Amino acid sequence: MQGKKYSQPKLFTTFKIEERVPKDNFYRRLKEVLDLRFLYPQTKGYYGDCGQKSLDPVVFFKLCLVGYLENMISDRQLIEHCSMRLDILYFLEYDIDQELPWHSTISRTRKLFPEAVFESVFTKVFGMCVEKGMVSGHTQAIDAAPVKANASMDSLELKVPEEELDDHLRQVRYMSSPDRVNKRKAKENKAPKEQQQISATEGELKSLKSRNKKWSEDQDQRVGAGNKGSKYTSNKTHYSPTDPDARISVKPGKARKLNYTAQLAVDSAHHVISDISADFADKKDNQSLQHVSRRVKERLDQHGLLWHNLLADTGYSSGDNYAYLERVGLRSFIPPHGTYKGCPDHMVYNRAGDYYVCRNGKHLTHRKVKYSVKGTKENHYATGRNDCRGCVYAQECKGNSHEKRVRVTYYKPEYERAIARIKSKEGRYMKGKRQSTVEPVFGTLTQFMGLRKVNTKGIRQAHKVMLMSAVAYNIKKYLRFTQKLVQSGVAAAHSFLNEIIGVLWPIYSACKPLKI
């Protein structure tokens, strides 16, 4: 007999979400292991004693976590998605007839809480991974990658000299509508006056001008180069009025964008993220290494883990960093830059006497220690004025100066020790370890964990976004991790005995003693 379904609304219904969510559901298991009640006393000081009740801080962080687990960067889209999923409602402890918070409430609450609260959530989940045996601590891989900022290149403003700043702002404010064609204006200029003033030197401006000219000539040969008037933009001459902390940066083969830099540290045992932080995109990686390493060491010390090896790519290479890592007792596996020579051409270094010997057999002795224009510490060596007289290499070697001079990095011994580690068998192994550890993690965060773009403005807010994305990554790894325990023969026998006792004891307890 053919059946036919008739639909009729019910006046009363009995429905329990927990009965509809499967036992092995991801969010059901997540609710069982993740306890965020420690946030109540930690966030109490950010609320008043009267007025309308706010969004529950635990619900807020759970909503943020769901957003990154579901790869959503829009708060509006997140609320719409959560309202349609029974398992997420169960995780948030909402019933089907309860309305979720307004999407703007999430944005306001994110701004309300400081970075320390987000750090505590990250540390809590990291501690869970440590307790489960997922973190070894002895080897950490560090890397950086750009993350798109919530700002457009079309809204960039030109930096002007301080004396012309007021006139420039007045002209922009009263710009006629025909002049605003193809120009997106920010509603509010959030950049401080210091950032609106040009700080580049005359030499830097000349360099940018020549680079701009060459870049324009190269662009003319590409398809679509004439669109929007192709121009070379630099952080020296331009700034973003909508997000002043965003910086112009570019990866080889990619378009120039306003970005932040995500500095990431990953444990080599099971690829758990041990630290993540937001940094300015125009900052070199080697300038961030010491700050990142201090953050990682502090977190590992909190959980009683010892750190021995640091793995990073060439971008983190510098003599100052090599010396710092040796001082704090860390072995670095960081390849040096290709520009590092170690010794000037056609010269031999005498370590005992601390001097160089040129092709003519003359000694270049140590004169002084000085900082270069780029801020690097250097040792200066030079010959005597009479040493180069009559030398066949004099013109080629010293040019128009009175003596032969060479500049060598102050951290030459540290460079040599680092190069020796890189070239060793262990160094080759560590290189492969770094590539297989930190780089796939970045790919996962950007493609599947909502870190392809920062949906907030400001470096502090970007730091919160990166922390929550890392929390989502670690908690997902935590639920998927299966700890492998090898039982010995004694442990197996002990376990078998416990099972036997567990079966026989109820039978023994049920029997009544016989009366004689």
TORMITI-383969 format. One record per residue (C-alpha): residue in one letter; x, y, z. Coordinates in nm, 2 decimals. Layout:
N
+------+--------+--------+--------+
| resn |     px |     py |     pz |
+------+--------+--------+--------+
|    a |      X |      Y |      Z |
...
+------+--------+--------+--------+
***
This chain:
516
+------+--------+--------+--------+
| resn |     px |     py |     pz |
+------+--------+--------+--------+
|    m |   0.00 |   0.00 |   0.00 |
|    q |   0.14 |   0.34 |  -0.10 |
|    g |   0.20 |   0.58 |   0.18 |
|    k |   0.16 |   0.95 |   0.17 |
|    k |   0.30 |   1.21 |   0.41 |
|    y |   0.07 |   1.48 |   0.54 |
|    s |   0.21 |   1.78 |   0.71 |
|    q |   0.02 |   1.95 |   0.99 |
|    p |   0.17 |   2.21 |   1.24 |
|    k |   0.16 |   2.09 |   1.60 |
|    l |   0.05 |   2.31 |   1.88 |
|    f |   0.28 |   2.14 |   2.13 |
|    t |   0.59 |   1.94 |   2.06 |
|    t |   0.87 |   1.77 |   2.27 |
|    f |   1.21 |   1.81 |   2.12 |
|    k |   1.55 |   1.76 |   2.28 |
|    i |   1.86 |   1.87 |   2.09 |
|    e |   2.09 |   1.63 |   2.28 |
|    e |   1.89 |   1.34 |   2.16 |
|    r |   1.93 |   1.44 |   1.79 |
|    v |   2.31 |   1.50 |   1.81 |
|    p |   2.51 |   1.18 |   1.75 |
|    k |   2.74 |   1.05 |   2.02 |
|    d |   3.05 |   1.08 |   1.79 |
|    n |   2.96 |   1.43 |   1.66 |
|    f |   3.26 |   1.67 |   1.66 |
|    y |   3.08 |   1.95 |   1.86 |
|    r |   2.94 |   1.70 |   2.11 |
|    r |   3.29 |   1.57 |   2.18 |
|    l |   3.42 |   1.93 |   2.19 |
|    k |   3.16 |   2.03 |   2.45 |
|    e |   3.27 |   1.74 |   2.67 |
|    v |   3.64 |   1.83 |   2.68 |
|    l |   3.64 |   2.21 |   2.65 |
|    d |   3.57 |   2.39 |   2.98 |
|    l |   3.58 |   2.77 |   2.95 |
|    r |   3.42 |   2.86 |   3.28 |
|    f |   3.75 |   3.01 |   3.40 |
|    l |   3.66 |   3.31 |   3.18 |
|    y |   3.38 |   3.43 |   3.41 |
|    p |   3.61 |   3.57 |   3.69 |
|    q |   3.86 |   3.68 |   3.43 |
|    t |   3.62 |   3.90 |   3.23 |
|    k |   3.40 |   4.02 |   3.52 |
|    g |   3.59 |   4.35 |   3.55 |
|    y |   3.50 |   4.45 |   3.20 |
|    y |   3.13 |   4.48 |   3.28 |
|    g |   2.92 |   4.71 |   3.49 |
|    d |   2.71 |   4.62 |   3.79 |
|    c |   2.38 |   4.73 |   3.64 |
|    g |   2.20 |   4.75 |   3.31 |
|    q |   2.11 |   4.50 |   3.05 |
|    k |   2.28 |   4.16 |   3.06 |
|    s |   2.56 |   4.11 |   2.81 |
|    l |   2.65 |   3.82 |   2.59 |
|    d |   2.79 |   3.54 |   2.79 |
|    p |   3.17 |   3.55 |   2.75 |
|    v |   3.18 |   3.17 |   2.72 |
|    v |   2.92 |   3.18 |   2.44 |
|    f |   3.12 |   3.45 |   2.27 |
|    f |   3.44 |   3.25 |   2.26 |
|    k |   3.25 |   2.94 |   2.15 |
|    l |   3.10 |   3.14 |   1.87 |
|    c |   3.44 |   3.27 |   1.76 |
|    l |   3.58 |   2.92 |   1.78 |
|    v |   3.30 |   2.78 |   1.56 |
|    g |   3.37 |   3.06 |   1.31 |
|    y |   3.73 |   2.94 |   1.26 |
|    l |   3.64 |   2.57 |   1.27 |
|    e |   3.38 |   2.64 |   0.99 |
|    n |   3.62 |   2.87 |   0.80 |
|    m |   3.40 |   3.18 |   0.82 |
|    i |   3.54 |   3.53 |   0.86 |
|    s |   3.20 |   3.71 |   0.86 |
|    d |   3.02 |   3.75 |   1.19 |
|    r |   2.69 |   3.79 |   1.01 |
|    q |   2.74 |   3.47 |   0.81 |
|    l |   2.85 |   3.29 |   1.13 |
|    i |   2.52 |   3.37 |   1.31 |
|    e |   2.31 |   3.26 |   1.01 |
|    h |   2.51 |   2.93 |   0.99 |
|    c |   2.49 |   2.85 |   1.36 |
|    s |   2.11 |   2.90 |   1.37 |
|    m |   2.08 |   2.62 |   1.11 |
|    r |   2.30 |   2.36 |   1.28 |
|    l |   2.16 |   2.15 |   1.57 |
|    d |   2.51 |   2.03 |   1.68 |
|    i |   2.64 |   2.39 |   1.70 |
|    l |   2.34 |   2.50 |   1.90 |
|    y |   2.40 |   2.21 |   2.14 |
|    f |   2.76 |   2.31 |   2.17 |
|    l |   2.65 |   2.67 |   2.25 |
|    e |   2.39 |   2.54 |   2.49 |
|    y |   2.11 |   2.72 |   2.30 |
|    d |   1.77 |   2.57 |   2.23 |
|    i |   1.60 |   2.58 |   1.89 |
|    d |   1.35 |   2.84 |   2.01 |
|    q |   1.63 |   3.07 |   2.16 |
|    e |   1.75 |   3.35 |   1.94 |
|    l |   2.13 |   3.38 |   1.89 |
|    p |   2.30 |   3.71 |   1.96 |
|    w |   2.31 |   3.98 |   1.70 |
|    h |   2.62 |   3.97 |   1.48 |
|    s |   2.73 |   4.32 |   1.58 |
|    t |   2.74 |   4.20 |   1.95 |
|    i |   3.03 |   3.97 |   1.85 |
|    s |   3.23 |   4.26 |   1.71 |
|    r |   3.17 |   4.48 |   2.01 |
|    t |   3.26 |   4.20 |   2.25 |
|    r |   3.58 |   4.13 |   2.06 |
|    k |   3.69 |   4.49 |   2.10 |
|    l |   3.59 |   4.49 |   2.47 |
|    f |   3.82 |   4.21 |   2.58 |
|    p |   4.20 |   4.27 |   2.58 |
|    e |   4.45 |   4.04 |   2.41 |
|    a |   4.53 |   3.88 |   2.75 |
|    v |   4.19 |   3.71 |   2.76 |
|    f |   4.24 |   3.56 |   2.42 |
|    e |   4.59 |   3.46 |   2.52 |
|    s |   4.45 |   3.27 |   2.82 |
|    v |   4.21 |   3.07 |   2.60 |
|    f |   4.50 |   2.98 |   2.37 |
|    t |   4.71 |   2.88 |   2.67 |
|    k |   4.42 |   2.67 |   2.81 |
|    v |   4.39 |   2.47 |   2.49 |
|    f |   4.77 |   2.44 |   2.45 |
|    g |   4.78 |   2.30 |   2.81 |
|    m |   4.52 |   2.04 |   2.71 |
|    c |   4.75 |   1.93 |   2.43 |
|    v |   5.05 |   1.91 |   2.66 |
|    e |   4.85 |   1.69 |   2.91 |
|    k |   4.75 |   1.46 |   2.63 |
|    g |   5.12 |   1.41 |   2.53 |
|    m |   5.10 |   1.59 |   2.20 |
|    v |   5.38 |   1.84 |   2.28 |
|    s |   5.75 |   1.75 |   2.32 |
|    g |   5.88 |   2.11 |   2.35 |
|    h |   6.24 |   2.03 |   2.26 |
|    t |   6.22 |   2.14 |   1.89 |
|    q |   6.02 |   2.44 |   1.77 |
|    a |   5.98 |   2.56 |   1.41 |
|    i |   5.92 |   2.93 |   1.35 |
|    d |   5.80 |   3.09 |   1.03 |
|    a |   5.60 |   3.40 |   0.91 |
|    a |   5.34 |   3.46 |   0.64 |
|    p |   5.14 |   3.76 |   0.52 |
|    v |   4.77 |   3.78 |   0.61 |
|    k |   4.54 |   4.01 |   0.42 |
|    a |   4.43 |   4.32 |   0.61 |
|    n |   4.08 |   4.46 |   0.61 |
|    a |   4.18 |   4.76 |   0.40 |
|    s |   4.20 |   4.83 |   0.02 |
|    m |   4.49 |   4.95 |  -0.18 |
|    d |   4.26 |   5.20 |  -0.36 |
|    s |   4.21 |   5.39 |  -0.03 |
|    l |   4.58 |   5.47 |   0.02 |
|    e |   4.67 |   5.83 |   0.10 |
|    l |   5.00 |   6.00 |   0.01 |
|    k |   5.23 |   6.11 |   0.28 |
|    v |   5.33 |   6.48 |   0.27 |
|    p |   5.58 |   6.70 |   0.44 |
|    e |   5.48 |   6.83 |   0.78 |
|    e |   5.46 |   7.19 |   0.67 |
|    e |   5.22 |   7.09 |   0.39 |
|    l |   5.00 |   6.85 |   0.58 |
|    d |   4.72 |   7.09 |   0.68 |
|    d |   4.69 |   7.23 |   0.32 |
|    h |   4.68 |   6.87 |   0.18 |
|    l |   4.41 |   6.76 |   0.42 |
|    r |   4.20 |   7.07 |   0.34 |
|    q |   4.24 |   7.00 |  -0.03 |
|    v |   4.13 |   6.64 |   0.01 |
|    r |   3.84 |   6.73 |   0.23 |
|    y |   3.70 |   6.97 |  -0.03 |
|    m |   3.79 |   6.76 |  -0.33 |
|    s |   3.52 |   6.79 |  -0.60 |
|    s |   3.33 |   6.49 |  -0.72 |
|    p |   3.49 |   6.46 |  -1.07 |
|    d |   3.83 |   6.44 |  -0.89 |
|    r |   3.71 |   6.15 |  -0.68 |
|    v |   3.66 |   5.92 |  -0.98 |
|    n |   3.83 |   5.58 |  -0.93 |
|    k |   3.93 |   5.69 |  -0.58 |
|    r |   3.78 |   5.52 |  -0.27 |
|    k |   3.78 |   5.76 |   0.02 |
|    a |   3.78 |   5.65 |   0.38 |
|    k |   3.49 |   5.78 |   0.59 |
|    e |   3.73 |   5.86 |   0.87 |
|    n |   4.11 |   5.90 |   0.87 |
|    k |   4.22 |   5.69 |   1.16 |
|    a |   4.60 |   5.74 |   1.11 |
|    p |   4.78 |   5.97 |   1.35 |
|    k |   4.94 |   6.28 |   1.21 |
|    e |   5.29 |   6.13 |   1.26 |
|    q |   5.20 |   5.86 |   1.01 |
|    q |   5.06 |   6.10 |   0.76 |
|    q |   5.39 |   6.29 |   0.74 |
|    i |   5.65 |   6.17 |   0.51 |
|    s |   5.96 |   6.04 |   0.70 |
|    a |   6.17 |   5.91 |   0.41 |
|    t |   6.51 |   6.06 |   0.35 |
|    e |   6.61 |   6.23 |   0.02 |
|    g |   6.81 |   5.93 |  -0.08 |
|    e |   6.52 |   5.69 |  -0.01 |
|    l |   6.28 |   5.91 |  -0.21 |
|    k |   6.52 |   5.92 |  -0.51 |
|    s |   6.55 |   5.54 |  -0.49 |
|    l |   6.17 |   5.50 |  -0.49 |
|    k |   6.14 |   5.74 |  -0.78 |
|    s |   6.38 |   5.54 |  -1.00 |
|    r |   6.21 |   5.21 |  -0.89 |
|    n |   5.87 |   5.36 |  -0.97 |
|    k |   5.99 |   5.45 |  -1.32 |
|    k |   6.14 |   5.10 |  -1.38 |
|    w |   5.83 |   4.93 |  -1.24 |
|    s |   5.60 |   5.13 |  -1.47 |
|    e |   5.80 |   5.04 |  -1.77 |
|    d |   5.78 |   4.67 |  -1.68 |
|    q |   5.41 |   4.69 |  -1.61 |
|    d |   5.35 |   4.83 |  -1.96 |
|    q |   5.44 |   4.50 |  -2.11 |
|    r |   5.18 |   4.31 |  -1.90 |
|    v |   4.81 |   4.26 |  -1.98 |
|    g |   4.59 |   4.51 |  -1.80 |
|    a |   4.88 |   4.72 |  -1.69 |
|    g |   4.70 |   5.04 |  -1.77 |
|    n |   4.41 |   4.97 |  -1.54 |
|    k |   4.37 |   5.24 |  -1.27 |
|    g |   4.70 |   5.40 |  -1.36 |
|    s |   4.96 |   5.15 |  -1.24 |
|    k |   5.19 |   5.30 |  -0.98 |
|    y |   5.45 |   5.16 |  -0.75 |
|    t |   5.34 |   5.23 |  -0.39 |
|    s |   5.56 |   5.21 |  -0.08 |
|    n |   5.52 |   5.24 |   0.29 |
|    k |   5.76 |   5.53 |   0.28 |
|    t |   5.52 |   5.74 |   0.07 |
|    h |   5.17 |   5.60 |   0.14 |
|    y |   4.96 |   5.49 |   0.43 |
|    s |   4.61 |   5.35 |   0.49 |
|    p |   4.36 |   5.59 |   0.65 |
|    t |   4.11 |   5.31 |   0.73 |
|    d |   4.37 |   5.07 |   0.90 |
|    p |   4.69 |   5.26 |   0.98 |
|    d |   4.85 |   4.94 |   1.12 |
|    a |   4.82 |   4.76 |   0.79 |
|    r |   5.13 |   4.77 |   0.57 |
|    i |   5.20 |   4.73 |   0.20 |
|    s |   5.38 |   4.40 |   0.13 |
|    v |   5.42 |   4.16 |  -0.16 |
|    k |   5.52 |   3.80 |  -0.21 |
|    p |   5.71 |   3.69 |  -0.53 |
|    g |   5.46 |   3.65 |  -0.81 |
|    k |   5.17 |   3.80 |  -0.61 |
|    a |   5.00 |   4.14 |  -0.62 |
|    r |   5.09 |   4.42 |  -0.37 |
|    k |   4.84 |   4.43 |  -0.08 |
|    l |   4.78 |   4.57 |   0.26 |
|    n |   4.88 |   4.29 |   0.50 |
|    y |   4.97 |   4.19 |   0.85 |
|    t |   5.24 |   3.93 |   0.93 |
|    a |   5.15 |   3.62 |   1.13 |
|    q |   5.45 |   3.50 |   1.33 |
|    l |   5.40 |   3.13 |   1.40 |
|    a |   5.58 |   2.87 |   1.62 |
|    v |   5.49 |   2.50 |   1.59 |
|    d |   5.61 |   2.20 |   1.80 |
|    s |   5.77 |   1.93 |   1.59 |
|    a |   5.62 |   1.63 |   1.77 |
|    h |   5.26 |   1.65 |   1.65 |
|    h |   5.25 |   2.00 |   1.48 |
|    v |   5.07 |   2.17 |   1.77 |
|    i |   5.09 |   2.55 |   1.75 |
|    s |   5.29 |   2.68 |   2.05 |
|    d |   5.26 |   3.05 |   1.97 |
|    i |   5.11 |   3.29 |   1.72 |
|    s |   5.12 |   3.67 |   1.70 |
|    a |   5.05 |   3.96 |   1.47 |
|    d |   5.32 |   4.19 |   1.34 |
|    f |   5.37 |   4.47 |   1.09 |
|    a |   5.40 |   4.34 |   0.74 |
|    d |   5.69 |   4.58 |   0.65 |
|    k |   5.90 |   4.44 |   0.94 |
|    k |   6.18 |   4.19 |   0.86 |
|    d |   6.15 |   3.85 |   1.00 |
|    n |   6.49 |   3.86 |   1.18 |
|    q |   6.36 |   4.17 |   1.37 |
|    s |   6.08 |   3.96 |   1.53 |
|    l |   6.28 |   3.64 |   1.62 |
|    q |   6.38 |   3.74 |   1.97 |
|    h |   6.03 |   3.86 |   2.06 |
|    v |   5.88 |   3.53 |   1.93 |
|    s |   6.13 |   3.31 |   2.10 |
|    r |   6.07 |   3.48 |   2.44 |
|    r |   5.70 |   3.43 |   2.40 |
|    v |   5.75 |   3.06 |   2.32 |
|    k |   5.99 |   3.00 |   2.60 |
|    e |   5.76 |   3.16 |   2.85 |
|    r |   5.47 |   2.94 |   2.75 |
|    l |   5.68 |   2.62 |   2.75 |
|    d |   5.82 |   2.70 |   3.09 |
|    q |   5.47 |   2.73 |   3.23 |
|    h |   5.41 |   2.37 |   3.14 |
|    g |   5.75 |   2.24 |   3.25 |
|    l |   5.88 |   2.17 |   2.89 |
|    l |   6.25 |   2.21 |   2.80 |
|    w |   6.33 |   2.38 |   2.46 |
|    h |   6.66 |   2.29 |   2.29 |
|    n |   6.63 |   2.35 |   1.91 |
|    l |   6.49 |   2.64 |   1.70 |
|    l |   6.42 |   2.58 |   1.33 |
|    a |   6.37 |   2.88 |   1.09 |
|    d |   6.43 |   2.98 |   0.74 |
|    t |   6.69 |   3.23 |   0.60 |
|    g |   6.47 |   3.53 |   0.67 |
|    y |   6.54 |   3.50 |   1.04 |
|    s |   6.92 |   3.50 |   0.99 |
|    s |   7.13 |   3.77 |   1.15 |
|    g |   7.44 |   3.77 |   1.36 |
|    d |   7.26 |   3.94 |   1.65 |
|    n |   7.00 |   3.66 |   1.65 |
|    y |   7.27 |   3.39 |   1.64 |
|    a |   7.44 |   3.55 |   1.94 |
|    y |   7.11 |   3.59 |   2.13 |
|    l |   7.01 |   3.23 |   2.08 |
|    e |   7.35 |   3.11 |   2.20 |
|    r |   7.31 |   3.33 |   2.51 |
|    v |   6.98 |   3.18 |   2.60 |
|    g |   7.10 |   2.82 |   2.54 |
|    l |   6.91 |   2.74 |   2.22 |
|    r |   7.07 |   2.56 |   1.92 |
|    s |   6.96 |   2.74 |   1.60 |
|    f |   6.92 |   2.58 |   1.26 |
|    i |   6.89 |   2.89 |   1.05 |
|    p |   7.07 |   2.91 |   0.71 |
|    p |   7.26 |   3.24 |   0.67 |
|    h |   7.19 |   3.48 |   0.39 |
|    g |   7.35 |   3.43 |   0.05 |
|    t |   7.53 |   3.76 |   0.09 |
|    y |   7.73 |   3.64 |   0.38 |
|    k |   8.09 |   3.56 |   0.27 |
|    g |   8.27 |   3.50 |   0.59 |
|    c |   8.60 |   3.63 |   0.46 |
|    p |   8.69 |   3.91 |   0.21 |
|    d |   8.80 |   3.80 |  -0.13 |
|    h |   9.16 |   3.70 |  -0.18 |
|    m |   9.23 |   3.71 |   0.19 |
|    v |   9.31 |   3.47 |   0.47 |
|    y |   9.21 |   3.52 |   0.83 |
|    n |   9.44 |   3.46 |   1.12 |
|    r |   9.23 |   3.37 |   1.42 |
|    a |   9.51 |   3.38 |   1.68 |
|    g |   9.62 |   3.73 |   1.58 |
|    d |   9.28 |   3.86 |   1.47 |
|    y |   9.40 |   4.00 |   1.14 |
|    y |   9.36 |   3.93 |   0.76 |
|    v |   9.65 |   3.86 |   0.52 |
|    c |   9.61 |   4.00 |   0.16 |
|    r |   9.75 |   3.86 |  -0.16 |
|    n |  10.07 |   4.07 |  -0.11 |
|    g |  10.13 |   3.92 |   0.23 |
|    k |  10.04 |   4.24 |   0.42 |
|    h |   9.83 |   4.24 |   0.74 |
|    l |   9.50 |   4.41 |   0.78 |
|    t |   9.47 |   4.46 |   1.16 |
|    h |   9.16 |   4.53 |   1.36 |
|    r |   9.09 |   4.90 |   1.41 |
|    k |   8.75 |   4.95 |   1.56 |
|    v |   8.39 |   4.82 |   1.60 |
|    k |   8.13 |   5.03 |   1.43 |
|    y |   7.76 |   5.02 |   1.33 |
|    s |   7.68 |   5.03 |   0.96 |
|    v |   7.41 |   5.24 |   0.80 |
|    k |   7.17 |   4.95 |   0.83 |
|    g |   7.24 |   4.92 |   1.20 |
|    t |   7.45 |   4.60 |   1.19 |
|    k |   7.76 |   4.57 |   1.41 |
|    e |   8.09 |   4.54 |   1.22 |
|    n |   8.46 |   4.50 |   1.28 |
|    h |   8.68 |   4.73 |   1.07 |
|    y |   9.02 |   4.61 |   0.95 |
|    a |   9.28 |   4.81 |   0.76 |
|    t |   9.65 |   4.80 |   0.64 |
|    g |   9.91 |   5.06 |   0.71 |
|    r |   9.94 |   5.35 |   0.47 |
|    n |  10.29 |   5.24 |   0.35 |
|    d |  10.19 |   4.87 |   0.31 |
|    c |  10.02 |   4.92 |  -0.02 |
|    r |  10.29 |   5.13 |  -0.19 |
|    g |  10.43 |   4.95 |  -0.49 |
|    c |  10.18 |   4.67 |  -0.47 |
|    v |  10.06 |   4.54 |  -0.81 |
|    y |   9.71 |   4.50 |  -0.68 |
|    a |   9.69 |   4.84 |  -0.52 |
|    q |   9.46 |   5.01 |  -0.77 |
|    e |   9.23 |   4.71 |  -0.80 |
|    c |   9.23 |   4.65 |  -0.42 |
|    k |   9.20 |   4.99 |  -0.24 |
|    g |   9.09 |   5.22 |  -0.52 |
|    n |   9.15 |   5.59 |  -0.44 |
|    s |   9.18 |   5.54 |  -0.06 |
|    h |   9.51 |   5.56 |   0.12 |
|    e |   9.48 |   5.21 |   0.26 |
|    k |   9.30 |   4.88 |   0.21 |
|    r |   8.99 |   4.86 |   0.44 |
|    v |   8.75 |   4.58 |   0.49 |
|    r |   8.44 |   4.55 |   0.71 |
|    v |   8.34 |   4.21 |   0.85 |
|    t |   8.04 |   4.13 |   1.07 |
|    y |   8.10 |   4.14 |   1.44 |
|    y |   7.93 |   3.80 |   1.48 |
|    k |   8.16 |   3.60 |   1.25 |
|    p |   8.22 |   3.32 |   1.51 |
|    e |   7.84 |   3.28 |   1.56 |
|    y |   7.79 |   3.27 |   1.19 |
|    e |   8.05 |   3.00 |   1.15 |
|    r |   7.90 |   2.78 |   1.43 |
|    a |   7.56 |   2.82 |   1.27 |
|    i |   7.69 |   2.72 |   0.93 |
|    a |   7.86 |   2.42 |   1.07 |
|    r |   7.53 |   2.30 |   1.23 |
|    i |   7.34 |   2.36 |   0.90 |
|    k |   7.59 |   2.16 |   0.70 |
|    s |   7.60 |   1.87 |   0.94 |
|    k |   7.39 |   1.55 |   0.90 |
|    e |   7.16 |   1.67 |   1.18 |
|    g |   7.12 |   2.01 |   1.01 |
|    r |   7.00 |   1.85 |   0.68 |
|    y |   6.75 |   1.64 |   0.89 |
|    m |   6.63 |   1.96 |   1.07 |
|    k |   6.58 |   2.14 |   0.74 |
|    g |   6.33 |   1.87 |   0.62 |
|    k |   6.17 |   1.87 |   0.97 |
|    r |   6.11 |   2.25 |   0.94 |
|    q |   5.96 |   2.22 |   0.59 |
|    s |   5.72 |   1.94 |   0.70 |
|    t |   5.62 |   2.10 |   1.03 |
|    v |   5.54 |   2.47 |   1.00 |
|    e |   5.46 |   2.52 |   0.63 |
|    p |   5.16 |   2.28 |   0.62 |
|    v |   5.02 |   2.44 |   0.93 |
|    f |   5.02 |   2.78 |   0.77 |
|    g |   4.84 |   2.63 |   0.47 |
|    t |   4.58 |   2.48 |   0.69 |
|    l |   4.52 |   2.81 |   0.88 |
|    t |   4.48 |   3.02 |   0.57 |
|    q |   4.27 |   2.78 |   0.37 |
|    f |   4.06 |   2.60 |   0.63 |
|    m |   4.08 |   2.80 |   0.95 |
|    g |   3.96 |   3.15 |   0.85 |
|    l |   4.30 |   3.32 |   0.84 |
|    r |   4.29 |   3.41 |   0.47 |
|    k |   4.19 |   3.76 |   0.58 |
|    v |   4.17 |   3.96 |   0.90 |
|    n |   3.81 |   4.09 |   0.94 |
|    t |   3.91 |   4.35 |   1.20 |
|    k |   4.11 |   4.67 |   1.20 |
|    g |   4.43 |   4.74 |   1.40 |
|    i |   4.72 |   4.51 |   1.49 |
|    r |   4.57 |   4.43 |   1.84 |
|    q |   4.25 |   4.31 |   1.69 |
|    a |   4.45 |   4.11 |   1.43 |
|    h |   4.64 |   3.94 |   1.71 |
|    k |   4.31 |   3.83 |   1.86 |
|    v |   4.19 |   3.69 |   1.53 |
|    m |   4.52 |   3.49 |   1.48 |
|    l |   4.50 |   3.35 |   1.84 |
|    m |   4.15 |   3.22 |   1.79 |
|    s |   4.24 |   3.06 |   1.45 |
|    a |   4.53 |   2.88 |   1.63 |
|    v |   4.29 |   2.77 |   1.91 |
|    a |   4.06 |   2.62 |   1.65 |
|    y |   4.36 |   2.44 |   1.49 |
|    n |   4.49 |   2.30 |   1.82 |
|    i |   4.15 |   2.19 |   1.95 |
|    k |   4.08 |   2.01 |   1.62 |
|    k |   4.41 |   1.83 |   1.65 |
|    y |   4.34 |   1.75 |   2.01 |
|    l |   4.01 |   1.57 |   1.93 |
|    r |   4.17 |   1.37 |   1.65 |
|    f |   4.48 |   1.27 |   1.84 |
|    t |   4.49 |   0.91 |   1.97 |
|    q |   4.76 |   0.84 |   2.23 |
|    k |   4.93 |   0.52 |   2.17 |
|    l |   5.02 |   0.34 |   2.49 |
|    v |   5.23 |   0.02 |   2.48 |
|    q |   5.13 |  -0.21 |   2.77 |
|    s |   5.40 |  -0.43 |   2.92 |
|    g |   5.33 |  -0.79 |   3.02 |
|    v |   5.28 |  -0.70 |   3.39 |
|    a |   5.04 |  -0.41 |   3.30 |
|    a |   4.84 |  -0.64 |   3.07 |
|    a |   4.81 |  -0.91 |   3.34 |
|    h |   4.71 |  -0.65 |   3.59 |
|    s |   4.44 |  -0.51 |   3.36 |
|    f |   4.31 |  -0.87 |   3.30 |
|    l |   4.29 |  -0.94 |   3.67 |
|    n |   4.09 |  -0.62 |   3.73 |
|    e |   3.84 |  -0.73 |   3.46 |
|    i |   3.80 |  -1.07 |   3.63 |
|    i |   3.74 |  -0.92 |   3.97 |
|    g |   3.49 |  -0.67 |   3.82 |
|    v |   3.29 |  -0.97 |   3.69 |
|    l |   3.30 |  -1.19 |   3.99 |
|    w |   3.26 |  -0.93 |   4.27 |
|    p |   2.89 |  -0.86 |   4.20 |
|    i |   2.82 |  -1.24 |   4.21 |
|    y |   3.01 |  -1.28 |   4.54 |
|    s |   2.83 |  -0.98 |   4.70 |
|    a |   2.48 |  -1.12 |   4.60 |
|    c |   2.54 |  -1.46 |   4.77 |
|    k |   2.42 |  -1.49 |   5.14 |
|    p |   2.64 |  -1.67 |   5.39 |
|    l |   2.50 |  -2.02 |   5.49 |
|    k |   2.39 |  -2.08 |   5.85 |
|    i |   2.52 |  -2.41 |   6.00 |
+------+--------+--------+--------+
***
